[in-house]
């Protein structure tokens, strides 16, 4: 039986490590890495993830059309790290002036991004895969000063709620400790 699991938490909370522990000892894994190397700091973070995870896992680097990636994979378990980086990549695919976007355009962007995750989850279910997704909790801080940050926070928060509603299990990780929410 396939299962959808969401692991959320703040930055550096231990959520990725926890998601990897769920699959500890399992080599039948496709790891979907959504990060893009944008600078030396990001390269360093990606290298740490690569070093830490099981070397027997297959890795796919990308953030679009992941429903097809899942459909074409022979692996039973899928670990996507990370939802919020995928959202960032989708938001910045095109050169957009976020300060001049209408509310309708912002809503459309959010719907399109949500649709990517709906297709991903549907593909996992249709192809009898276990899907674990890692995401950042974005709603625990102050309201951001800049519009772009507020748009990002709103879209990420909405996507997280959407994914959680479709998940069988949801965990919140803080200080490396998981709390089962669902």
N, C-alpha and C positions, 0 to 999 in steps of 0.2 A: 504494500500500500504506500502511496506517495504521501509525503508530509511537507507542509510549508512552514518554515520557522523564520521568525524575525528576531534579530539580536540588536538591541539598541543601547545607547549609552552616550555619555559625553566624550569629548576628545581625550584620548589616552586613558580611557576607563578600563581597558582590558577586553573590550567587546570582540575584537578580531581574534584574540587568543582563545576566548571562550568558544566562539563559533568553530574554530579549528579543533578544539578539544571534543566537541560534539562528534566529530568524525575521526577521533583518535584511533589509530590502528586500522583504519579503513583506507585501502588503496584505490577503491573504485570511485574516484572523485575527479570532477572537473572544477577547477578553480577559475572563476571569471574575475579577472583583475581589471577594474574600470579606470584606474588612475593613468594619467598621462604624465610623462616626465616633462616638467615645465621649467625646472631649475635644479640646482645641485641639492637643495634641501629635499625636494620631492624625490629625486633619484635616490638619496640616502634612505628615505622612508620606504620606498619600494624595495630597495635592496634588503632592508631588515625584514620585510614581510617574506621575501623570497627565501632568505636564509632560514627563517623560523619554520616555514611550513614543510609538510611532508614532501620529500623530493620525488616520491612515486606518483604524486598527483599530476594530472595533465593540467596545463594552464592555457587559458585563452585570454588574450589582452584585447579588450574592446568594450564599447558601451552602447552600441546600436544593433538593432536586429538580433537581440540575444535570444529571442524565441526560436529563430532558425538554428542558432548555435546549439541550443539545448536539444532541439529536434534531431540534429545531426550527430550528437554525441552518443557514444555507446556507454558512457558512465552513468551509474545509477544515482549518484549523489552530486549535487551542484552546490558550490559555495560561491556566492557573489559578494565581493568586497570591493567597493562599497556603494550603497544606494545614493548617498549624498554626493559623492564624487561623480557618479553617473549623472545625477541631476545637473550638477555644475557643467559637465561636458556638454550635455544636451542644451542647456541654456546659452552657452557661449559658442555653439557651433557656427552661428552666424554673427556677423558684426551688427549688434543692435544697440541703439541708444536707449538704455533702460529708463532714463529720466523722462523720455518723451513718449513712452508706451502708454496707450490708453488702458483703462481697466479691463476692457473687453479683450485687448491683445494679451494682457497678463493672464486673464482667465483661459484664453485659448492655449497659451504656452503651457499652463499647468495641466490642462486637459490632455494635450499631446504627450506630455511627459508621463502622466498617469497611464495613458494608453500603452506606452512602452512597457510599463510594469505589468499591466493587465495581460498583455500578450505573453510576457515572460512567464508569469504564473500559470496562465492557461496552457502554455506549451509544456510546462513541467507536469501539470496534471494529466494532460492528454498523452504524454509520453512516459507516464508512470515513474517520475523522478522525484527524489527528495530534494527540496530546494531550501537552502539556508541563506538568508540575506543579512548583511551587516549594514547598519545605518547609524548616523549621529542623531541624538536627540537635540533638537534645535529650539525647543520652546521654553527652556528653563532660564533663559537670560533676559536681559533688558531688551526693550524694543529698539532695534538698530536706528541709528541717526540717519543713515543714507537710504534712499529709495531702493537701490539695487539690493542692498542687504535685506530690506524688508520683503522685497519680492522673493528673493531666494528663501528666506525663512518661511514665508507663507506657503510657497510651493513645496518645499521639503517637508514642512509639518503636515500639509495635506496629503502628500504622497505617503508619508510614514503612517498616517491614520488609515489610509486606503489599504496599504499592504497589511497592516495589523488586522484589519477587518477580514481579510482573506486568508490569514495565517491560522494554522492549527495551534501553534505555540508562539508566544512572544516572551522574550527575556529582556530585562533591563539590567545592565551591568554597571556597577560602580565599584571603584577600588578593587577591580578584578573579581568581584563577587556577583554572581547572577541572582536575580530575583525573578521568579516566574510570574508573569502578569496574566498569561492566558495559556 
